[in-house]
């Protein structure tokens, strides 16, 4: 796609309470498998290829949680990791541990390596040091996040890295809240893993477990309840083509002192509500921005656009800033903030015009399900909801028009903090995640071609396009135009034409790509031609590559999506057209694919349409057995795009014996 060629990154920061997730998120000793999503652009999400962690193994893992009556806690962890490959050596050459300086302490109790022949080498004291986190460096006036770095020298395959840490939570993130979330990825080897939890027996504790040894019922002694779980896996699962987040199916332990999700919402609202106070300056700004506008929805749209385009996204943390937003007035003064701060200042501006809104906690890109018990780590982002218009807004996505959301925000379970209710964002379906391509190719008698590509983007696609073209300048424009031609295999040139202003969020945006290429085909001989790649677009013709494996062993995300591609080929009047392919239609549980071929004189049109479905509904994961249907569907796509137009004078063909 054009935005890929321009090097565009994800536009909506899926950033949460703090970098490196200081909130008790799933504590996965190994790197979890990245989720892939059949859907969106019709296949696995870009950059989300699942990778097995077989480069290393856990010889020993220990996690010991001791909870105080106020829900503060001490977590002691021990890691003994065997590095098997050079890739693992690079991955563990340094360990970075994030923490909140004002709310917790983090100690590295020991760190050393064990060589393949058993020699122990302690990490020198000067190789264990503290850094400012990236977020603190970007906004020093709010500095609170720190990163403890341990650098392991002289690593090689066969070495073991061993370290022990102690994290003391002096102040709970929310009053009375403690959460434990340990996930053991099925893609990682664990020789000996143990997790223990100790808490006052009278402290409410919800516990869930799956795939580990241990009991949900604690052993109580001297007023303390104690749980213990063990886990071992010597044969890790091989990499899978598609895989949801590891916690969805891997062995997992969850514990929480909160009884339900409404308690999380109420705790967030305690501070979040105070931060959204309307000050005289905020009132004046809201009045100025909406002057002369009487329609309330349009007032909300104007205020949203101002926040999206004027409040710079920077992750900032102050004290409990990982979970608590900064006051709206301070955000206005500084003109920057993180996702919660965006929500707060928009909430205050809306309130100044009498429009009620609520913060919404969301796990951006985290799939359609919630854990069985309330854990803060499931939510890593905050957006806005306006009940009056049934409208979700994400102002950290500066190129989303009102009514549009980034793909990671769609079809997600969310928590409305004002009302303390669980809800769901609009579905990630074909109406929001459908994209069309219209490409015209005109050939001259010498075999040269000219043509144009026009996209018909969905909301998700338009957001990405705007972000890419907003960064377009004379230098990278020429490079992008060249790259689009090269990617399509043409020997020629092309030019972009913007259809709208990428910065104008009041109107749709699109682009056209005009191109020409020389010596594409030889009409002097009988030949066959499939539909060429349309420069400046990304076809779904190569989806089958994402299902190269014959089966899939893990659940995966699958969304409803629609891709529609129309190709028009105009041949010279003197070139005989011998045959065109038959139209085809195929349908199964994963969706339906059809290709229609038509001819009018020398103009041939091929329309490829793929409607992919959420096999088990928008609120559920696809299961391993569903993979076969997607593989079969994508195989039909591959076959459909093999169809060729046969052209040329058959009299020039020599018959075989």
C-alpha positions as CSV (number, residue, x, y, z in Angstrom):
1,X,0.0,0.0,0.0
2,X,1.1,3.6,-0.5
3,X,1.3,4.2,3.3
4,X,3.6,1.2,3.6
5,X,5.8,2.5,1.0
6,X,6.0,5.9,2.7
7,X,7.1,4.1,5.9
8,X,3.9,5.0,7.8
9,X,3.6,3.5,11.3
10,X,0.5,2.8,13.4
11,X,-1.3,6.1,13.7
12,X,-3.3,5.6,16.9
13,X,-0.9,5.0,19.8
14,X,-2.0,1.8,21.4
15,X,-0.3,3.2,24.5
16,X,-1.5,2.6,27.9
17,X,-1.0,3.5,31.4
18,X,2.7,3.4,31.1
19,X,5.5,2.1,28.9
20,X,6.5,-1.5,29.6
21,X,3.1,-1.9,31.3
22,X,3.7,-1.1,35.0
23,X,0.1,-2.1,35.6
24,X,-0.1,-5.8,36.4
25,X,-0.5,-7.0,32.9
26,X,-0.1,-10.7,31.9
27,X,3.4,-11.4,33.3
28,X,4.6,-13.7,30.6
29,X,8.2,-14.9,31.3
30,X,8.7,-15.4,27.6
31,X,8.0,-13.1,24.7
32,X,4.3,-13.8,23.9
33,X,3.2,-14.8,20.4
34,X,2.2,-11.8,18.5
35,X,-1.5,-11.9,17.4
36,X,-2.3,-12.3,13.7
37,X,-5.7,-11.2,12.3
38,X,-7.3,-12.7,9.3
39,X,-9.4,-9.6,8.3
40,X,-8.5,-6.0,8.1
41,X,-6.7,-6.0,4.8
42,X,-7.9,-9.5,4.2
43,X,-5.0,-11.4,5.9
44,X,-2.7,-11.4,8.9
45,X,-2.1,-8.0,10.3
46,X,1.1,-6.3,9.1
47,X,4.0,-6.9,11.4
48,X,2.1,-9.4,13.5
49,X,3.7,-12.7,12.3
50,X,3.7,-15.2,15.1
51,X,7.1,-16.4,16.2
52,X,8.0,-19.3,18.4
53,X,10.3,-18.6,21.3
54,X,12.4,-21.7,20.8
55,X,15.6,-19.7,20.7
56,X,15.7,-19.9,24.5
57,X,14.2,-21.8,27.4
58,X,13.4,-21.3,31.0
59,X,15.6,-23.6,33.1
60,X,13.9,-22.1,36.2
61,X,11.3,-19.4,36.8
62,X,10.0,-18.2,40.1
63,X,7.4,-15.5,40.9
64,X,6.4,-14.9,44.5
65,X,3.7,-12.4,45.4
66,X,3.1,-11.2,49.0
67,X,0.1,-8.9,49.4
68,X,-0.5,-6.5,52.3
69,X,-3.9,-5.7,53.8
70,X,-4.0,-2.4,51.7
71,X,-3.4,-4.4,48.5
72,X,0.2,-3.1,48.2
73,X,2.5,-6.0,47.5
74,X,6.0,-7.3,47.0
75,X,6.9,-9.3,43.9
76,X,10.1,-11.3,43.8
77,X,11.1,-12.9,40.5
78,X,13.9,-15.3,39.6
79,X,14.9,-16.0,36.0
80,X,17.3,-18.7,34.7
81,X,17.3,-18.6,30.9
82,X,19.2,-20.8,28.6
83,X,20.2,-19.0,25.4
84,X,20.2,-21.4,22.4
85,X,20.9,-19.2,19.4
86,X,22.6,-15.9,18.4
87,X,19.1,-14.4,18.2
88,X,18.5,-15.2,21.9
89,X,21.9,-13.7,22.7
90,X,20.9,-10.4,21.1
91,X,17.5,-10.5,22.8
92,X,18.9,-11.0,26.3
93,X,22.0,-8.9,26.0
94,X,20.3,-6.5,28.2
95,X,17.1,-6.6,30.4
96,X,15.1,-3.4,30.8
97,X,12.7,-3.2,33.8
98,X,10.3,-0.3,34.0
99,X,8.9,1.0,37.3
100,X,7.2,4.1,38.8
101,X,9.7,5.9,41.1
102,X,7.0,7.4,43.2
103,X,4.8,4.4,43.6
104,X,7.2,1.5,43.8
105,X,10.8,0.4,44.3
106,X,12.7,-2.0,42.1
107,X,15.8,-3.9,43.2
108,X,18.1,-6.2,41.2
109,X,19.1,-8.7,43.9
110,X,21.5,-10.6,41.8
111,X,22.5,-11.0,38.1
112,X,25.1,-13.3,36.6
113,X,25.7,-15.7,33.7
114,X,26.6,-19.3,33.7
115,X,28.8,-20.5,30.8
116,X,28.3,-23.8,29.0
117,X,31.1,-25.3,31.1
118,X,29.5,-24.1,34.4
119,X,31.5,-20.9,35.2
120,X,29.6,-18.2,37.0
121,X,30.3,-14.6,36.0
122,X,28.6,-11.9,38.1
123,X,27.3,-8.8,36.2
124,X,29.6,-5.9,37.3
125,X,27.9,-3.2,39.4
126,X,28.4,-0.6,36.7
127,X,26.4,-2.7,34.3
128,X,23.3,-2.4,36.4
129,X,22.0,1.2,36.2
130,X,18.9,3.3,36.0
131,X,17.7,5.4,33.0
132,X,14.8,7.8,32.4
133,X,12.1,6.0,30.4
134,X,11.4,7.2,26.9
135,X,8.2,8.9,28.1
136,X,9.9,10.8,30.9
137,X,12.6,12.0,28.5
138,X,10.0,13.3,26.1
139,X,8.2,15.2,28.9
140,X,10.7,15.9,31.6
141,X,8.3,18.0,33.7
142,X,6.3,14.9,34.3
143,X,9.2,12.6,34.8
144,X,8.3,9.6,37.0
145,X,8.9,6.4,35.0
146,X,12.4,4.9,35.4
147,X,14.0,1.9,33.7
148,X,16.4,-0.4,35.5
149,X,18.9,-1.8,33.0
150,X,20.9,-5.0,33.4
151,X,23.6,-5.5,30.8
152,X,24.9,-9.1,30.5
153,X,28.4,-9.2,29.0
154,X,30.1,-12.0,27.0
155,X,27.0,-13.9,26.0
156,X,27.1,-16.9,23.6
157,X,24.8,-19.7,22.6
158,X,24.8,-22.2,25.5
159,X,25.1,-19.4,28.1
160,X,22.5,-19.0,30.9
161,X,21.5,-15.6,32.1
162,X,20.3,-15.5,35.7
163,X,18.8,-12.6,37.6
164,X,16.5,-11.9,40.5
165,X,14.4,-8.8,41.1
166,X,12.2,-7.5,43.9
167,X,9.5,-5.0,43.1
168,X,7.7,-3.4,46.0
169,X,4.3,-1.7,45.3
170,X,4.2,0.9,48.0
171,X,0.9,2.4,46.8
172,X,-1.7,0.4,44.9
173,X,-2.6,1.7,41.5
174,X,-6.2,1.9,42.6
175,X,-7.5,1.8,46.2
176,X,-7.7,-1.8,47.4
177,X,-6.6,-3.2,44.0
178,X,-4.1,-6.0,43.5
179,X,-3.8,-8.1,40.3
180,X,-1.8,-11.0,39.3
181,X,-1.6,-12.3,35.7
182,X,0.9,-14.9,34.7
183,X,0.8,-16.5,31.3
184,X,3.1,-19.3,30.1
185,X,3.3,-19.2,26.4
186,X,2.8,-22.6,24.7
187,X,5.6,-21.6,22.3
188,X,8.2,-21.6,25.1
189,X,10.0,-24.3,27.0
190,X,9.7,-24.3,30.8
191,X,11.7,-26.8,32.7
192,X,10.7,-25.7,36.2
193,X,8.2,-22.8,36.8
194,X,6.5,-21.9,40.1
195,X,4.2,-19.0,41.1
196,X,3.1,-18.4,44.7
197,X,0.7,-15.9,46.1
198,X,0.3,-15.0,49.8
199,X,-2.4,-12.5,51.0
200,X,-4.3,-11.8,54.2
201,X,-7.1,-14.4,54.5
202,X,-9.7,-11.7,54.9
203,X,-8.7,-9.9,51.8
204,X,-11.2,-10.8,48.9
205,X,-9.3,-12.6,46.1
206,X,-10.8,-13.8,42.9
207,X,-8.7,-16.6,41.4
208,X,-8.8,-18.3,38.0
209,X,-6.3,-20.8,36.5
210,X,-5.9,-22.8,33.4
211,X,-3.4,-25.4,32.4
212,X,-1.2,-25.3,35.5
213,X,-0.8,-27.5,38.5
214,X,-2.3,-26.1,41.7
215,X,-5.6,-25.4,43.4
216,X,-7.9,-22.4,43.5
217,X,-8.5,-23.0,47.2
218,X,-5.7,-21.6,49.3
219,X,-4.0,-23.0,52.3
220,X,-4.7,-20.7,55.3
221,X,-2.3,-20.5,58.2
222,X,-1.9,-17.7,60.8
223,X,-4.3,-15.4,59.0
224,X,-2.6,-15.7,55.6
225,X,-3.9,-17.5,52.6
226,X,-1.3,-19.0,50.2
227,X,-1.7,-20.4,46.7
228,X,1.0,-22.2,44.8
229,X,1.1,-23.2,41.1
230,X,3.6,-25.1,39.1
231,X,4.1,-25.5,35.4
232,X,6.4,-27.5,33.1
233,X,6.6,-27.8,29.3
234,X,9.5,-29.5,27.7
235,X,8.1,-29.6,24.2
236,X,7.1,-26.1,23.1
237,X,4.6,-25.7,20.3
238,X,6.0,-24.8,16.9
239,X,5.3,-21.4,15.3
240,X,1.8,-21.1,13.9
241,X,0.6,-19.0,10.9
242,X,-2.1,-17.4,13.0
243,X,-2.4,-16.9,16.7
244,X,-4.3,-14.8,19.1
245,X,-2.7,-13.3,22.2
246,X,-1.0,-16.0,24.3
247,X,-3.2,-15.5,27.4
248,X,-6.3,-16.5,25.3
249,X,-5.2,-20.2,25.1
250,X,-1.9,-20.7,27.0
251,X,-1.6,-21.8,30.6
252,X,-2.6,-18.8,32.7
253,X,-3.0,-17.7,36.3
254,X,-5.2,-14.7,37.2
255,X,-6.0,-13.2,40.6
256,X,-7.7,-9.9,41.5
257,X,-9.0,-8.3,44.7
258,X,-11.7,-6.6,42.6
259,X,-15.0,-8.5,42.3
260,X,-16.1,-7.2,38.8
261,X,-15.3,-4.8,36.1
262,X,-17.6,-2.1,37.4
263,X,-15.3,-1.7,40.4
264,X,-12.4,-1.0,38.0
265,X,-14.5,1.7,36.3
266,X,-15.4,3.3,39.6
267,X,-11.8,3.3,40.8
268,X,-10.7,5.0,37.6
269,X,-13.4,7.6,37.8
270,X,-12.4,8.7,41.3
271,X,-9.5,10.6,39.8
272,X,-10.5,10.8,36.2
273,X,-13.6,12.7,37.0
274,X,-11.8,15.3,39.0
275,X,-9.3,15.9,36.2
276,X,-12.0,16.9,33.7
277,X,-13.0,20.0,35.6
278,X,-14.1,22.9,33.3
279,X,-11.9,26.0,34.0
280,X,-12.6,29.5,32.6
281,X,-9.9,29.0,29.9
282,X,-11.5,25.7,28.8
283,X,-14.9,27.2,28.7
284,X,-13.6,30.2,26.7
285,X,-11.9,27.8,24.2
286,X,-15.0,25.7,23.8
287,X,-17.2,28.8,23.2
288,X,-14.7,30.1,20.6
289,X,-14.4,26.9,18.7
290,X,-18.2,26.3,18.5
291,X,-19.2,30.0,17.9
292,X,-22.1,30.0,15.3
293,X,-22.6,26.3,15.4
294,X,-26.0,25.2,16.8
295,X,-26.0,21.5,15.9
296,X,-24.8,19.7,19.0
297,X,-23.2,16.8,17.1
298,X,-21.3,19.2,14.9
299,X,-20.1,21.0,18.1
300,X,-18.8,17.7,19.4
301,X,-17.1,17.1,16.0
302,X,-15.4,20.5,16.1
303,X,-14.1,20.0,19.6
304,X,-12.8,16.5,18.8
305,X,-11.0,17.7,15.7
306,X,-9.3,20.4,17.7
307,X,-8.0,18.0,20.3
308,X,-6.9,15.4,17.7
309,X,-4.9,18.0,15.7
310,X,-3.6,20.3,18.5
311,X,-2.8,18.1,21.5
312,X,0.4,16.4,20.8
313,X,0.6,12.8,21.9
314,X,3.3,12.2,24.5
315,X,3.2,9.6,27.2
316,X,3.4,11.4,30.5
317,X,3.4,9.9,34.1
318,X,3.3,11.7,37.4
319,X,2.9,9.6,40.5
320,X,0.0,7.4,39.6
321,X,0.0,9.1,36.2
322,X,0.2,5.7,34.5
323,X,-3.5,5.3,35.5
324,X,-4.6,8.8,36.5
325,X,-5.0,11.5,33.8
326,X,-3.5,15.0,34.4
327,X,-5.9,17.9,34.9
328,X,-7.5,19.2,31.8
329,X,-6.1,22.7,32.3
330,X,-2.6,21.5,32.6
331,X,-3.0,19.6,29.3
332,X,-4.3,22.8,27.7
333,X,-1.4,24.7,29.0
334,X,1.2,22.2,27.7
335,X,-0.7,21.2,24.5
336,X,0.4,17.6,25.0
337,X,-0.6,14.4,26.9
338,X,-1.2,10.7,26.6
339,X,-4.4,8.9,25.7
340,X,-6.0,9.5,29.1
341,X,-5.1,13.2,28.9
342,X,-6.7,13.4,25.4
343,X,-9.8,11.9,26.9
344,X,-9.9,14.3,29.8
345,X,-9.4,17.6,27.8
346,X,-12.0,16.4,25.3
347,X,-14.4,15.5,28.1
348,X,-13.9,19.0,29.7
349,X,-14.4,20.8,26.3
350,X,-17.6,18.8,25.6
351,X,-18.9,19.5,29.2
352,X,-18.3,23.2,28.6
353,X,-20.9,22.9,25.8
354,X,-23.3,20.8,27.9
355,X,-22.4,17.5,26.1
356,X,-21.8,14.6,28.4
357,X,-19.1,12.1,27.6
358,X,-17.4,9.2,29.4
359,X,-13.8,7.9,29.4
360,X,-13.6,4.4,27.9
361,X,-10.9,1.9,28.8
362,X,-10.0,-0.4,26.0
363,X,-7.4,-3.0,25.1
364,X,-6.4,-1.6,21.7
365,X,-5.9,-4.5,19.2
366,X,-6.3,-7.0,22.1
367,X,-9.1,-9.1,20.6
368,X,-12.8,-9.5,21.4
369,X,-12.7,-11.1,24.9
370,X,-12.2,-10.1,28.5
371,X,-10.6,-12.2,31.2
372,X,-13.0,-14.0,33.6
373,X,-11.9,-11.7,36.4
374,X,-11.2,-8.0,36.4
375,X,-7.5,-7.2,35.7
376,X,-6.2,-3.7,34.8
377,X,-3.7,-5.2,32.4
378,X,-6.4,-6.1,29.9
379,X,-6.9,-2.3,29.2
380,X,-4.0,-0.4,27.7
381,X,-5.7,2.6,26.0
382,X,-8.4,5.2,26.7
383,X,-10.9,6.7,24.2
384,X,-14.1,8.8,24.4
385,X,-17.8,7.9,24.2
386,X,-20.7,10.3,23.8
387,X,-23.9,8.6,24.8
388,X,-26.1,11.3,23.2
389,X,-24.8,10.4,19.7
390,X,-23.8,6.8,20.4
391,X,-20.4,7.9,19.2
392,X,-16.9,6.6,20.0
393,X,-13.9,9.0,19.4
394,X,-10.2,8.4,19.6
395,X,-8.4,11.7,19.5
396,X,-5.0,10.1,19.7
397,X,-5.6,9.1,16.0
398,X,-5.1,12.5,14.4
399,X,-6.3,11.4,11.0
400,X,-9.6,9.8,11.9
401,X,-12.7,11.6,10.9
402,X,-15.7,11.7,13.3
403,X,-17.3,8.3,13.2
404,X,-14.0,6.5,12.2
405,X,-11.8,4.5,14.6
406,X,-8.4,2.8,14.0
407,X,-8.7,-0.9,13.4
408,X,-7.3,-1.7,16.9
409,X,-10.3,0.2,18.5
410,X,-13.0,-1.7,16.6
411,X,-14.9,-4.7,17.9
412,X,-13.3,-4.4,21.3
413,X,-14.7,-5.0,24.8
414,X,-14.6,-1.7,26.7
415,X,-15.4,-0.2,30.0
416,X,-17.4,3.0,30.3
417,X,-16.1,4.6,33.5
418,X,-18.9,7.0,34.2
419,X,-21.6,4.4,34.0
420,X,-19.3,1.6,35.2
421,X,-20.6,-0.8,32.5
422,X,-18.9,-3.1,30.0
423,X,-19.8,-2.4,26.4
424,X,-18.3,-3.0,22.9
425,X,-17.0,-0.6,20.2
426,X,-18.5,-0.8,16.7
427,X,-17.8,-4.1,15.0
428,X,-14.7,-4.5,12.9
429,X,-16.8,-5.5,9.9
430,X,-17.0,-5.0,6.2
431,X,-18.7,-1.6,6.6
432,X,-15.6,-0.2,8.3
433,X,-12.9,-2.7,7.1
434,X,-13.7,-3.0,3.5
435,X,-11.5,-1.7,0.7
436,X,-12.0,-1.4,-3.1
437,X,-9.5,-1.1,-5.9
438,X,-10.4,0.2,-9.4
439,X,-7.6,-0.2,-12.0
440,X,-7.7,0.6,-15.7
441,X,-5.0,-0.6,-18.1
442,X,-4.9,0.6,-21.7
443,X,-2.5,-1.1,-24.2
444,X,-1.2,0.3,-27.5
445,X,-0.2,-1.9,-30.5
446,X,3.5,-1.8,-29.5
447,X,2.7,-3.4,-26.1
448,X,3.1,-0.3,-24.0
449,X,0.5,0.5,-21.4
450,X,-1.0,3.5,-19.5
451,X,-3.5,3.5,-16.8
452,X,-4.7,4.6,-13.4
453,X,-5.4,3.2,-10.0
454,X,-8.1,4.6,-7.7
455,X,-8.8,3.2,-4.2
456,X,-12.2,3.1,-2.5
457,X,-11.0,3.1,1.1
458,X,-13.0,2.2,4.2
459,X,-12.6,4.2,7.4
460,X,-9.7,2.1,8.6
461,X,-7.9,2.4,5.3
462,X,-8.6,6.2,5.0
463,X,-7.0,6.8,8.4
464,X,-3.7,5.1,7.3
465,X,-3.8,6.9,3.9
466,X,-4.2,10.3,5.5
467,X,-1.3,9.7,7.9
468,X,1.0,8.7,5.0
469,X,0.1,11.6,2.7
470,X,0.3,14.1,5.5
471,X,4.0,13.4,5.6
472,X,4.4,13.6,1.8
473,X,6.9,16.1,0.5
474,X,8.7,16.7,-2.8
475,X,11.5,14.4,-2.0
476,X,9.7,11.4,-0.6
477,X,6.9,11.8,-3.1
478,X,9.2,11.0,-6.0
479,X,10.6,8.0,-4.1
480,X,7.0,6.8,-3.3
481,X,6.0,7.1,-7.0
482,X,9.0,5.1,-8.0
483,X,8.5,2.4,-5.4
484,X,4.8,1.9,-6.4
485,X,5.9,1.2,-10.0
486,X,8.7,-1.1,-8.9
487,X,6.4,-3.1,-6.6
488,X,4.1,-3.8,-9.5
489,X,6.8,-5.1,-11.7
490,X,6.4,-2.4,-14.4
491,X,9.2,-0.7,-16.3
492,X,7.8,2.8,-16.2
493,X,6.8,5.8,-14.2
494,X,3.8,7.2,-12.3
495,X,2.4,10.3,-10.6
496,X,0.2,10.7,-7.6
497,X,-2.8,13.0,-7.5
498,X,-4.3,13.7,-4.1
499,X,-8.1,13.7,-4.0
500,X,-8.6,16.0,-1.0
501,X,-6.5,17.3,1.9
502,X,-5.2,14.7,4.3
503,X,-5.3,17.3,7.1
504,X,-9.0,18.2,6.5
505,X,-11.0,15.9,8.7
506,X,-14.3,17.4,7.5
507,X,-14.2,15.7,4.1
508,X,-13.2,12.3,2.7
509,X,-9.7,11.8,1.4
510,X,-8.4,9.6,-1.4
511,X,-5.7,9.5,-4.1
512,X,-5.3,8.5,-7.7
513,X,-2.1,7.0,-9.3
514,X,-1.6,7.6,-13.0
515,X,1.1,5.4,-14.6
516,X,2.7,4.3,-17.9
517,X,5.0,1.5,-18.7
518,X,6.9,0.4,-21.9
519,X,7.2,-3.0,-23.5
520,X,4.8,-4.8,-21.2
521,X,3.5,-7.3,-23.7
522,X,4.3,-8.6,-27.2
523,X,1.2,-8.7,-29.3
524,X,3.1,-10.3,-32.2
525,X,2.7,-13.7,-30.6
526,X,-0.2,-15.6,-29.1
527,X,-0.1,-15.3,-25.3
528,X,-2.0,-15.2,-22.1
529,X,-2.3,-12.3,-19.6
530,X,-3.5,-12.3,-16.0
531,X,-4.7,-9.1,-14.5
532,X,-1.6,-7.0,-13.7
533,X,-1.0,-5.7,-10.2
534,X,-2.4,-2.2,-9.8
535,X,0.4,0.2,-8.9
536,X,-0.3,2.1,-5.7
537,X,-2.5,-0.6,-4.2
538,X,-2.2,-3.9,-2.4
539,X,-4.2,-6.8,-3.8
540,X,-5.6,-9.7,-1.8
541,X,-4.4,-12.1,-4.6
542,X,-1.5,-13.4,-2.4
543,X,-3.4,-14.2,0.7
544,X,-2.7,-17.9,0.3
545,X,0.9,-17.3,1.4
546,X,-0.4,-16.6,4.9
547,X,-1.9,-20.1,5.0
548,X,1.2,-22.0,3.9
549,X,1.0,-24.5,6.8
550,X,-1.5,-27.3,6.4
551,X,-3.1,-26.7,9.8
552,X,-3.1,-24.3,12.8
553,X,-2.9,-25.4,16.4
554,X,-4.0,-22.2,18.2
555,X,-7.1,-19.9,18.2
556,X,-6.9,-16.8,16.2
557,X,-8.7,-13.5,15.5
558,X,-11.0,-13.4,12.5
559,X,-13.0,-10.3,11.5
560,X,-15.6,-9.7,8.9
561,X,-14.1,-7.8,6.0
562,X,-14.7,-7.1,2.3
563,X,-12.2,-6.6,-0.5
564,X,-13.5,-5.7,-4.0
565,X,-11.1,-5.3,-6.9
566,X,-12.1,-4.3,-10.4
567,X,-9.6,-4.5,-13.3
568,X,-10.3,-3.1,-16.8
569,X,-8.1,-4.2,-19.7
570,X,-8.4,-2.3,-23.0
571,X,-6.7,-4.0,-25.9
572,X,-5.8,-2.5,-29.3
573,X,-8.4,-2.8,-32.0
574,X,-6.1,-5.0,-34.2
575,X,-5.3,-7.6,-31.4
576,X,-7.6,-10.7,-31.6
577,X,-9.0,-11.8,-28.2
578,X,-9.2,-15.5,-28.3
579,X,-10.7,-16.3,-24.9
580,X,-11.4,-15.0,-21.4
581,X,-11.7,-17.1,-18.2
582,X,-15.0,-18.4,-16.9
583,X,-16.6,-16.6,-13.9
584,X,-16.3,-18.5,-10.6
585,X,-18.0,-18.4,-7.2
586,X,-17.0,-20.2,-4.0
587,X,-18.4,-20.1,-0.5
588,X,-17.7,-21.9,2.8
589,X,-17.8,-21.1,6.5
590,X,-14.9,-18.6,6.2
591,X,-16.6,-16.5,3.6
592,X,-17.2,-16.2,-0.1
593,X,-15.1,-15.4,-3.2
594,X,-16.2,-14.6,-6.7
595,X,-14.6,-13.5,-9.9
596,X,-16.6,-12.2,-12.8
597,X,-15.2,-11.9,-16.3
598,X,-17.0,-9.8,-18.9
599,X,-16.1,-8.5,-22.4
600,X,-17.4,-5.6,-24.5
601,X,-15.5,-5.4,-27.7
602,X,-11.8,-4.9,-26.9
603,X,-12.5,-4.1,-23.2
604,X,-12.3,-6.9,-20.7
605,X,-13.3,-6.5,-17.1
606,X,-12.4,-8.8,-14.2
607,X,-14.0,-8.2,-10.8
608,X,-12.6,-10.1,-7.8
609,X,-14.7,-9.9,-4.6
610,X,-13.7,-11.5,-1.2
611,X,-16.1,-11.3,1.7
612,X,-14.4,-12.8,4.7
613,X,-16.5,-13.6,7.8
614,X,-16.1,-13.8,11.6
615,X,-16.8,-17.6,11.7
616,X,-18.0,-17.6,15.3
617,X,-19.4,-14.1,15.5
618,X,-17.8,-10.7,16.1
619,X,-17.4,-11.4,19.9
620,X,-15.4,-14.7,19.6
621,X,-12.1,-16.1,18.5
622,X,-11.9,-18.5,15.6
623,X,-10.8,-21.9,16.7
624,X,-7.9,-24.0,15.3
625,X,-10.4,-26.2,13.3
626,X,-11.6,-23.0,11.5
627,X,-8.2,-22.5,9.9
628,X,-8.9,-25.1,7.2
629,X,-11.9,-23.1,5.8
630,X,-9.7,-20.0,5.5
631,X,-7.0,-22.0,3.8
632,X,-9.5,-23.4,1.3
633,X,-11.0,-20.0,0.7
634,X,-7.6,-18.4,0.1
635,X,-6.7,-21.2,-2.3
636,X,-9.7,-20.3,-4.4
637,X,-8.5,-16.7,-4.5
638,X,-5.1,-17.9,-5.7
639,X,-6.8,-20.0,-8.4
640,X,-9.1,-17.1,-9.4
641,X,-6.2,-14.7,-10.0
642,X,-4.5,-17.3,-12.2
643,X,-7.1,-16.7,-14.9
644,X,-5.7,-15.3,-18.1
645,X,-6.9,-13.5,-21.2
646,X,-5.7,-15.4,-24.3
647,X,-4.9,-13.0,-27.2
648,X,-3.1,-13.1,-30.6
649,X,-3.6,-14.5,-34.1
650,X,-4.0,-18.3,-33.9
651,X,-2.8,-18.6,-37.5
652,X,0.7,-17.8,-36.3
653,X,0.7,-20.8,-34.0
654,X,2.3,-24.0,-35.2
655,X,0.2,-27.1,-34.5
656,X,1.9,-30.0,-32.7
657,X,2.3,-33.5,-34.4
